[in-house]
């Protein structure tokens, strides 16, 4: 159950990064936030693969 909670929180942070990226007018900041979200999604995928 701890892993499920961790993944839920990670998904929340990924979505927060994407929301912030959409709301900023600074392209460099948006790019960094999108990169952070992509890295977070990759981390989640690795965790889920370990589960299988």
C-alpha distance matrix in Angstrom:
0.0 3.8 5.4 5.1 6.4 8.7 9.9 10.6 12.5 14.3 15.4 16.8 18.7 20.0 21.3 22.8 24.6 26.0 27.2 28.9 30.5 31.9 33.3 35.0 38.5 38.4 37.9 36.9 34.1 32.9 33.0 31.0 28.3 28.2 27.9 25.0 23.2 24.1 22.8 19.5 19.3 20.3 17.6 14.9 16.9 16.9 13.2 13.0 16.0 14.6 11.9 15.0
3.8 0.0 3.8 5.4 5.1 6.2 8.7 9.9 10.7 12.3 14.3 15.4 16.7 18.4 20.1 21.1 22.7 24.6 25.8 27.1 28.7 30.5 31.7 33.1 36.7 36.2 35.9 34.6 31.8 30.9 31.0 28.6 26.2 26.4 25.9 22.7 21.4 22.5 20.8 17.5 18.0 18.9 15.8 13.7 16.2 15.9 12.1 13.0 16.0 14.3 12.5 16.0
5.4 3.8 0.0 3.8 5.4 5.0 6.1 8.5 9.8 10.4 12.2 14.2 15.3 16.3 18.3 19.8 21.0 22.6 24.3 25.6 26.9 28.7 30.3 31.6 35.0 34.5 33.8 32.5 29.9 28.9 28.6 26.4 24.1 23.9 23.2 20.3 18.9 19.5 17.8 14.7 14.8 15.4 12.4 10.2 12.4 12.1 8.4 9.2 12.3 10.9 9.3 12.9
5.1 5.4 3.8 0.0 3.8 5.4 5.1 6.1 8.7 9.8 10.5 12.4 14.4 15.2 16.5 18.4 20.0 21.2 22.5 24.4 25.7 27.2 28.7 30.5 33.9 33.8 33.1 32.3 29.6 28.2 28.3 26.4 23.7 23.4 23.2 20.4 18.4 19.2 18.3 14.9 14.4 15.8 13.4 10.4 12.6 13.4 9.9 9.6 13.2 12.7 10.5 13.5
6.4 5.1 5.4 3.8 0.0 3.8 5.5 5.0 6.2 8.6 9.9 10.6 12.5 14.3 15.4 16.6 18.6 20.2 21.1 22.6 24.4 26.0 27.1 28.8 32.4 32.3 32.0 31.1 28.2 27.1 27.5 25.4 22.5 22.8 22.8 19.7 17.9 19.5 18.4 14.8 15.1 16.9 14.3 11.7 14.7 15.5 12.2 12.6 16.2 15.6 13.9 17.1
8.7 6.2 5.0 5.4 3.8 0.0 3.8 5.4 5.2 6.1 8.6 9.9 10.7 12.3 14.3 15.3 16.6 18.6 20.0 21.1 22.6 24.6 25.8 27.1 30.6 30.1 29.7 28.5 25.6 24.8 24.9 22.5 20.0 20.3 19.9 16.7 15.4 16.8 15.3 11.7 12.6 14.1 11.1 9.2 12.6 12.9 9.8 11.3 14.7 13.9 13.1 16.5
9.9 8.7 6.1 5.1 5.5 3.8 0.0 3.8 5.4 5.0 6.1 8.5 9.8 10.3 12.2 14.1 15.2 16.5 18.3 19.9 21.0 22.7 24.4 25.8 29.2 28.9 28.1 27.2 24.6 23.2 23.2 21.3 18.6 18.3 18.1 15.3 13.3 14.3 13.4 9.8 9.7 11.5 9.3 6.4 9.5 10.8 8.1 8.7 12.4 12.6 11.8 14.6
10.6 9.9 8.5 6.1 5.0 5.4 3.8 0.0 3.8 5.5 5.2 6.3 8.8 9.9 10.7 12.4 14.4 15.5 16.5 18.5 20.1 21.3 22.7 24.6 28.1 28.2 27.8 27.3 24.4 22.9 23.4 21.8 18.6 18.5 19.1 16.2 13.8 15.5 15.3 11.5 11.4 14.0 12.3 9.4 12.4 14.3 11.8 11.9 15.6 16.1 14.8 17.5
12.5 10.7 9.8 8.7 6.2 5.2 5.4 3.8 0.0 3.8 5.4 5.0 6.4 8.7 9.9 10.5 12.5 14.4 15.3 16.5 18.4 20.1 21.1 22.6 26.2 26.1 26.0 25.2 22.1 21.1 21.8 19.7 16.7 17.3 17.7 14.4 12.7 15.0 14.4 10.6 11.7 14.3 12.3 10.3 13.9 15.3 13.1 14.1 17.6 17.8 17.1 20.0
14.3 12.3 10.4 9.8 8.6 6.1 5.0 5.5 3.8 0.0 3.8 5.3 5.1 6.2 8.7 9.7 10.6 12.5 14.3 15.3 16.6 18.6 20.1 21.2 24.7 24.2 23.7 22.7 19.9 18.7 19.0 16.9 14.1 14.3 14.3 11.2 9.5 11.5 10.6 6.8 8.2 10.7 8.8 7.3 11.0 12.4 10.9 12.3 15.5 16.0 16.0 18.7
15.4 14.3 12.2 10.5 9.9 8.6 6.1 5.2 5.4 3.8 0.0 3.8 5.4 5.0 6.2 8.5 9.9 10.6 12.3 14.2 15.3 16.7 18.5 20.2 23.5 23.5 22.9 22.5 19.7 17.9 18.4 17.0 13.8 13.4 14.2 11.7 8.9 10.8 11.2 7.6 7.4 10.8 10.1 7.8 10.8 13.2 12.1 12.4 15.7 17.0 16.6 18.8
16.8 15.4 14.2 12.4 10.6 9.9 8.5 6.3 5.0 5.3 3.8 0.0 3.8 5.4 5.2 6.1 8.7 9.9 10.5 12.2 14.2 15.4 16.5 18.4 22.0 22.3 22.2 22.0 18.8 17.3 18.5 17.0 13.5 13.9 15.3 12.5 10.0 12.9 13.4 10.0 10.6 14.1 13.2 11.4 14.5 16.8 15.5 16.0 19.4 20.4 19.9 22.3
18.7 16.7 15.3 14.4 12.5 10.7 9.8 8.8 6.4 5.1 5.4 3.8 0.0 3.8 5.4 4.9 6.2 8.6 9.8 10.4 12.2 14.3 15.2 16.4 20.0 19.7 19.7 19.0 15.8 14.7 15.8 13.8 10.5 11.5 12.5 9.3 7.7 11.0 11.1 8.0 9.8 13.0 12.0 11.3 14.6 16.4 15.6 16.8 19.9 20.7 20.9 23.4
20.0 18.4 16.3 15.2 14.3 12.3 10.3 9.9 8.7 6.2 5.0 5.4 3.8 0.0 3.8 5.4 5.2 6.4 8.8 10.0 10.7 12.6 14.5 15.7 19.0 18.7 18.0 17.5 14.8 13.0 13.5 12.2 8.9 8.7 9.9 7.4 4.6 7.7 8.7 6.0 6.9 10.4 10.5 9.8 12.5 14.8 14.7 15.6 18.3 19.8 20.2 22.2
21.3 20.1 18.3 16.5 15.4 14.3 12.2 10.7 9.9 8.7 6.2 5.2 5.4 3.8 0.0 3.8 5.4 5.0 6.2 8.6 9.7 10.6 12.4 14.4 17.8 18.3 17.9 18.1 15.3 13.1 14.4 13.8 10.1 9.8 12.1 10.3 7.2 10.2 12.1 9.7 9.7 13.5 13.9 12.7 15.0 17.8 17.6 17.9 20.8 22.5 22.4 24.3
22.8 21.1 19.8 18.4 16.6 15.3 14.1 12.4 10.5 9.7 8.5 6.1 4.9 5.4 3.8 0.0 3.8 5.4 5.1 6.1 8.5 9.9 10.6 12.3 15.9 16.4 16.7 16.8 13.5 11.9 13.9 12.8 9.1 10.2 12.5 10.3 8.4 12.0 13.3 11.1 12.3 15.7 15.8 15.1 17.8 20.1 19.8 20.6 23.5 24.9 25.0 27.1
24.6 22.7 21.0 20.0 18.6 16.6 15.2 14.4 12.5 10.6 9.9 8.7 6.2 5.2 5.4 3.8 0.0 3.8 5.5 5.2 6.1 8.7 9.9 10.7 14.0 13.8 13.6 13.3 10.2 8.7 10.3 9.1 5.3 6.7 9.0 7.0 5.8 9.5 10.9 9.6 11.2 14.1 14.6 14.7 17.2 19.3 19.5 20.7 23.2 24.6 25.3 27.3
26.0 24.6 22.6 21.2 20.2 18.6 16.5 15.5 14.4 12.5 10.6 9.9 8.6 6.4 5.0 5.4 3.8 0.0 3.8 5.4 5.0 6.3 8.7 10.2 13.2 13.6 13.0 13.6 11.1 8.3 9.9 10.1 6.6 6.1 9.4 8.8 6.5 9.3 11.9 11.0 11.3 14.5 15.8 15.5 17.3 20.0 20.6 21.1 23.4 25.4 25.9 27.5
27.2 25.8 24.3 22.5 21.1 20.0 18.3 16.5 15.3 14.3 12.3 10.5 9.8 8.8 6.2 5.1 5.5 3.8 0.0 3.8 5.4 5.2 6.3 8.8 12.2 13.5 13.7 14.9 12.0 9.6 12.3 12.6 9.0 9.5 12.9 12.0 10.0 13.1 15.5 14.2 14.7 18.0 19.0 18.4 20.5 23.2 23.4 23.8 26.4 28.3 28.5 30.2
28.9 27.1 25.6 24.4 22.6 21.1 19.9 18.5 16.5 15.3 14.2 12.2 10.4 10.0 8.6 6.1 5.2 5.4 3.8 0.0 3.8 5.4 5.1 6.2 9.8 10.6 11.4 12.2 9.0 7.4 10.6 10.5 7.2 9.1 12.2 11.2 10.4 13.7 15.6 14.7 16.0 19.0 19.7 19.8 22.1 24.3 24.6 25.6 28.1 29.7 30.2 32.2
30.5 28.7 26.9 25.7 24.4 22.6 21.0 20.1 18.4 16.6 15.3 14.2 12.2 10.7 9.7 8.5 6.1 5.0 5.4 3.8 0.0 3.8 5.5 5.6 8.4 8.7 8.4 9.5 7.0 4.2 7.3 8.2 5.6 6.5 9.9 10.1 9.5 12.0 14.4 14.3 15.3 17.9 19.3 19.7 21.5 23.8 24.7 25.5 27.7 29.5 30.4 32.0
31.9 30.5 28.7 27.2 26.0 24.6 22.7 21.3 20.1 18.6 16.7 15.4 14.3 12.6 10.6 9.9 8.7 6.3 5.2 5.4 3.8 0.0 3.8 5.8 8.1 9.9 9.8 12.0 10.1 7.0 10.1 11.8 9.3 9.2 12.9 13.5 12.1 14.4 17.2 17.0 17.3 20.2 21.8 21.7 23.3 26.0 26.8 27.2 29.4 31.6 32.1 33.5
33.3 31.7 30.3 28.7 27.1 25.8 24.4 22.7 21.1 20.1 18.5 16.5 15.2 14.5 12.4 10.6 9.9 8.7 6.3 5.1 5.5 3.8 0.0 3.8 6.7 9.1 10.5 12.7 10.3 8.4 12.0 13.2 10.8 11.9 15.4 15.4 14.5 17.3 19.6 19.2 20.0 23.0 24.1 24.1 26.1 28.6 29.1 29.7 32.1 34.1 34.5 36.2
35.0 33.1 31.6 30.5 28.8 27.1 25.8 24.6 22.6 21.2 20.2 18.4 16.4 15.7 14.4 12.3 10.7 10.2 8.8 6.2 5.6 5.8 3.8 0.0 3.8 5.5 7.5 9.5 7.3 6.4 10.2 11.3 9.8 11.5 14.5 14.8 14.9 17.4 19.5 19.5 20.8 23.4 24.5 25.0 27.0 29.2 29.9 30.9 33.1 34.9 35.7 37.5
38.5 36.7 35.0 33.9 32.4 30.6 29.2 28.1 26.2 24.7 23.5 22.0 20.0 19.0 17.8 15.9 14.0 13.2 12.2 9.8 8.4 8.1 6.7 3.8 0.0 3.8 6.2 9.0 8.2 7.7 10.9 12.7 12.2 13.5 16.3 17.2 17.6 19.6 21.8 22.4 23.5 25.8 27.2 28.0 29.7 31.8 32.9 33.9 35.8 37.7 38.7 40.3
38.4 36.2 34.5 33.8 32.3 30.1 28.9 28.2 26.1 24.2 23.5 22.3 19.7 18.7 18.3 16.4 13.8 13.6 13.5 10.6 8.7 9.9 9.1 5.5 3.8 0.0 3.8 5.6 5.4 6.3 8.8 10.2 10.7 12.4 14.4 15.5 16.6 18.5 20.2 21.2 22.7 24.6 25.9 27.1 28.8 30.6 31.8 33.2 34.9 36.6 37.9 39.6
37.9 35.9 33.8 33.1 32.0 29.7 28.1 27.8 26.0 23.7 22.9 22.2 19.7 18.0 17.9 16.7 13.6 13.0 13.7 11.4 8.4 9.8 10.5 7.5 6.2 3.8 0.0 3.8 5.4 5.0 6.1 8.6 9.8 10.4 12.2 14.2 15.2 16.3 18.3 19.8 21.0 22.5 24.3 25.6 26.9 28.7 30.3 31.5 32.9 34.8 36.3 37.7
36.9 34.6 32.5 32.3 31.1 28.5 27.2 27.3 25.2 22.7 22.5 22.0 19.0 17.5 18.1 16.8 13.3 13.6 14.9 12.2 9.5 12.0 12.7 9.5 9.0 5.6 3.8 0.0 3.8 5.4 5.1 6.3 8.7 9.9 10.6 12.4 14.3 15.4 16.6 18.4 20.1 21.2 22.6 24.5 25.9 27.2 28.9 30.5 31.7 33.3 35.1 36.7
34.1 31.8 29.9 29.6 28.2 25.6 24.6 24.4 22.1 19.9 19.7 18.8 15.8 14.8 15.3 13.5 10.2 11.1 12.0 9.0 7.0 10.1 10.3 7.3 8.2 5.4 5.4 3.8 0.0 3.8 5.4 5.2 6.2 8.6 9.9 10.5 12.3 14.2 15.3 16.4 18.4 20.0 21.0 22.6 24.4 25.8 27.1 28.7 30.4 31.8 33.3 35.2
32.9 30.9 28.9 28.2 27.1 24.8 23.2 22.9 21.1 18.7 17.9 17.3 14.7 13.0 13.1 11.9 8.7 8.3 9.6 7.4 4.2 7.0 8.4 6.4 7.7 6.3 5.0 5.4 3.8 0.0 3.8 5.5 5.1 6.1 8.6 9.8 10.5 12.2 14.2 15.2 16.5 18.3 19.9 21.0 22.6 24.4 25.8 27.0 28.7 30.5 31.8 33.4
33.0 31.0 28.6 28.3 27.5 24.9 23.2 23.4 21.8 19.0 18.4 18.5 15.8 13.5 14.4 13.9 10.3 9.9 12.3 10.6 7.3 10.1 12.0 10.2 10.9 8.8 6.1 5.1 5.4 3.8 0.0 3.8 5.5 5.1 6.2 8.6 9.9 10.5 12.3 14.2 15.4 16.5 18.4 20.0 21.1 22.7 24.5 25.8 27.0 28.9 30.6 32.0
31.0 28.6 26.4 26.4 25.4 22.5 21.3 21.8 19.7 16.9 17.0 17.0 13.8 12.2 13.8 12.8 9.1 10.1 12.6 10.5 8.2 11.8 13.2 11.3 12.7 10.2 8.6 6.3 5.2 5.5 3.8 0.0 3.8 5.5 5.0 6.2 8.7 9.8 10.5 12.2 14.3 15.3 16.4 18.4 20.0 21.1 22.7 24.4 25.8 27.2 29.0 30.7
28.3 26.2 24.1 23.7 22.5 20.0 18.6 18.6 16.7 14.1 13.8 13.5 10.5 8.9 10.1 9.1 5.3 6.6 9.0 7.2 5.6 9.3 10.8 9.8 12.2 10.7 9.8 8.7 6.2 5.1 5.5 3.8 0.0 3.8 5.4 5.0 6.2 8.6 9.8 10.5 12.4 14.2 15.2 16.5 18.4 20.0 21.1 22.6 24.4 25.9 27.3 29.1
28.2 26.4 23.9 23.4 22.8 20.3 18.3 18.5 17.3 14.3 13.4 13.9 11.5 8.7 9.8 10.2 6.7 6.1 9.5 9.1 6.5 9.2 11.9 11.5 13.5 12.4 10.4 9.9 8.6 6.1 5.1 5.5 3.8 0.0 3.8 5.4 5.1 6.2 8.6 9.8 10.6 12.3 14.2 15.3 16.5 18.5 20.0 21.1 22.6 24.6 26.0 27.4
27.9 25.9 23.2 23.2 22.8 19.9 18.1 19.1 17.7 14.3 14.2 15.3 12.5 9.9 12.1 12.5 9.0 9.4 12.9 12.2 9.9 12.9 15.4 14.5 16.3 14.4 12.2 10.6 9.9 8.6 6.2 5.0 5.4 3.8 0.0 3.8 5.4 5.1 6.1 8.5 9.9 10.5 12.3 14.2 15.3 16.6 18.5 20.0 21.1 22.8 24.7 26.1
25.0 22.7 20.3 20.4 19.7 16.7 15.3 16.2 14.4 11.2 11.7 12.5 9.3 7.4 10.3 10.3 7.0 8.8 12.0 11.2 10.1 13.5 15.4 14.8 17.2 15.5 14.2 12.4 10.5 9.8 8.6 6.2 5.0 5.4 3.8 0.0 3.8 5.5 5.1 6.1 8.7 9.8 10.5 12.3 14.3 15.4 16.6 18.5 20.0 21.3 22.9 24.8
23.2 21.4 18.9 18.4 17.9 15.4 13.3 13.8 12.7 9.5 8.9 10.0 7.7 4.6 7.2 8.4 5.8 6.5 10.0 10.4 9.5 12.1 14.5 14.9 17.6 16.6 15.2 14.3 12.3 10.5 9.9 8.7 6.2 5.1 5.4 3.8 0.0 3.8 5.4 5.0 6.2 8.6 9.8 10.5 12.3 14.3 15.4 16.5 18.4 20.1 21.3 23.0
24.1 22.5 19.5 19.2 19.5 16.8 14.3 15.5 15.0 11.5 10.8 12.9 11.0 7.7 10.2 12.0 9.5 9.3 13.1 13.7 12.0 14.4 17.3 17.4 19.6 18.5 16.3 15.4 14.2 12.2 10.5 9.8 8.6 6.2 5.1 5.5 3.8 0.0 3.8 5.4 5.1 6.2 8.7 9.9 10.6 12.5 14.4 15.4 16.6 18.7 20.2 21.4
22.8 20.8 17.8 18.3 18.4 15.3 13.4 15.3 14.4 10.6 11.2 13.4 11.1 8.7 12.1 13.3 10.9 11.9 15.5 15.6 14.4 17.2 19.6 19.5 21.8 20.2 18.3 16.6 15.3 14.2 12.3 10.5 9.8 8.6 6.1 5.1 5.4 3.8 0.0 3.8 5.4 5.0 6.2 8.7 9.8 10.6 12.5 14.3 15.3 16.8 18.7 20.4
19.5 17.5 14.7 14.9 14.8 11.7 9.8 11.5 10.6 6.8 7.6 10.0 8.0 6.0 9.7 11.1 9.6 11.0 14.2 14.7 14.3 17.0 19.2 19.5 22.4 21.2 19.8 18.4 16.4 15.2 14.2 12.2 10.5 9.8 8.5 6.1 5.0 5.4 3.8 0.0 3.8 5.4 5.0 6.2 8.7 9.9 10.7 12.4 14.3 15.5 16.9 18.9
19.3 18.0 14.8 14.4 15.1 12.6 9.7 11.4 11.7 8.2 7.4 10.6 9.8 6.9 9.7 12.3 11.2 11.3 14.7 16.0 15.3 17.3 20.0 20.8 23.5 22.7 21.0 20.1 18.4 16.5 15.4 14.3 12.4 10.6 9.9 8.7 6.2 5.1 5.4 3.8 0.0 3.8 5.4 5.0 6.2 8.7 9.9 10.5 12.3 14.4 15.5 16.9
20.3 18.9 15.4 15.8 16.9 14.1 11.5 14.0 14.3 10.7 10.8 14.1 13.0 10.4 13.5 15.7 14.1 14.5 18.0 19.0 17.9 20.2 23.0 23.4 25.8 24.6 22.5 21.2 20.0 18.3 16.5 15.3 14.2 12.3 10.5 9.8 8.6 6.2 5.0 5.4 3.8 0.0 3.8 5.4 5.0 6.3 8.7 9.9 10.6 12.5 14.4 15.6
17.6 15.8 12.4 13.4 14.3 11.1 9.3 12.3 12.3 8.8 10.1 13.2 12.0 10.5 13.9 15.8 14.6 15.8 19.0 19.7 19.3 21.8 24.1 24.5 27.2 25.9 24.3 22.6 21.0 19.9 18.4 16.4 15.2 14.2 12.3 10.5 9.8 8.7 6.2 5.0 5.4 3.8 0.0 3.8 5.4 5.1 6.3 8.7 9.9 10.8 12.7 14.8
14.9 13.7 10.2 10.4 11.7 9.2 6.4 9.4 10.3 7.3 7.8 11.4 11.3 9.8 12.7 15.1 14.7 15.5 18.4 19.8 19.7 21.7 24.1 25.0 28.0 27.1 25.6 24.5 22.6 21.0 20.0 18.4 16.5 15.3 14.2 12.3 10.5 9.9 8.7 6.2 5.0 5.4 3.8 0.0 3.8 5.4 5.1 6.2 8.6 10.0 10.8 12.8
16.9 16.2 12.4 12.6 14.7 12.6 9.5 12.4 13.9 11.0 10.8 14.5 14.6 12.5 15.0 17.8 17.2 17.3 20.5 22.1 21.5 23.3 26.1 27.0 29.7 28.8 26.9 25.9 24.4 22.6 21.1 20.0 18.4 16.5 15.3 14.3 12.3 10.6 9.8 8.7 6.2 5.0 5.4 3.8 0.0 3.8 5.4 5.1 6.2 8.7 9.9 10.9
16.9 15.9 12.1 13.4 15.5 12.9 10.8 14.3 15.3 12.4 13.2 16.8 16.4 14.8 17.8 20.1 19.3 20.0 23.2 24.3 23.8 26.0 28.6 29.2 31.8 30.6 28.7 27.2 25.8 24.4 22.7 21.1 20.0 18.5 16.6 15.4 14.3 12.5 10.6 9.9 8.7 6.3 5.1 5.4 3.8 0.0 3.8 5.4 5.1 6.3 8.8 10.1
13.2 12.1 8.4 9.9 12.2 9.8 8.1 11.8 13.1 10.9 12.1 15.5 15.6 14.7 17.6 19.8 19.5 20.6 23.4 24.6 24.7 26.8 29.1 29.9 32.9 31.8 30.3 28.9 27.1 25.8 24.5 22.7 21.1 20.0 18.5 16.6 15.4 14.4 12.5 10.7 9.9 8.7 6.3 5.1 5.4 3.8 0.0 3.8 5.5 5.2 6.5 9.1
13.0 13.0 9.2 9.6 12.6 11.3 8.7 11.9 14.1 12.3 12.4 16.0 16.8 15.6 17.9 20.6 20.7 21.1 23.8 25.6 25.5 27.2 29.7 30.9 33.9 33.2 31.5 30.5 28.7 27.0 25.8 24.4 22.6 21.1 20.0 18.5 16.5 15.4 14.3 12.4 10.5 9.9 8.7 6.2 5.1 5.4 3.8 0.0 3.8 5.4 5.0 6.7
16.0 16.0 12.3 13.2 16.2 14.7 12.4 15.6 17.6 15.5 15.7 19.4 19.9 18.3 20.8 23.5 23.2 23.4 26.4 28.1 27.7 29.4 32.1 33.1 35.8 34.9 32.9 31.7 30.4 28.7 27.0 25.8 24.4 22.6 21.1 20.0 18.4 16.6 15.3 14.3 12.3 10.6 9.9 8.6 6.2 5.1 5.5 3.8 0.0 3.8 5.3 5.3
14.6 14.3 10.9 12.7 15.6 13.9 12.6 16.1 17.8 16.0 17.0 20.4 20.7 19.8 22.5 24.9 24.6 25.4 28.3 29.7 29.5 31.6 34.1 34.9 37.7 36.6 34.8 33.3 31.8 30.5 28.9 27.2 25.9 24.6 22.8 21.3 20.1 18.7 16.8 15.5 14.4 12.5 10.8 10.0 8.7 6.3 5.2 5.4 3.8 0.0 3.8 5.5
11.9 12.5 9.3 10.5 13.9 13.1 11.8 14.8 17.1 16.0 16.6 19.9 20.9 20.2 22.4 25.0 25.3 25.9 28.5 30.2 30.4 32.1 34.5 35.7 38.7 37.9 36.3 35.1 33.3 31.8 30.6 29.0 27.3 26.0 24.7 22.9 21.3 20.2 18.7 16.9 15.5 14.4 12.7 10.8 9.9 8.8 6.5 5.0 5.3 3.8 0.0 3.8
15.0 16.0 12.9 13.5 17.1 16.5 14.6 17.5 20.0 18.7 18.8 22.3 23.4 22.2 24.3 27.1 27.3 27.5 30.2 32.2 32.0 33.5 36.2 37.5 40.3 39.6 37.7 36.7 35.2 33.4 32.0 30.7 29.1 27.4 26.1 24.8 23.0 21.4 20.4 18.9 16.9 15.6 14.8 12.8 10.9 10.1 9.1 6.7 5.3 5.5 3.8 0.0
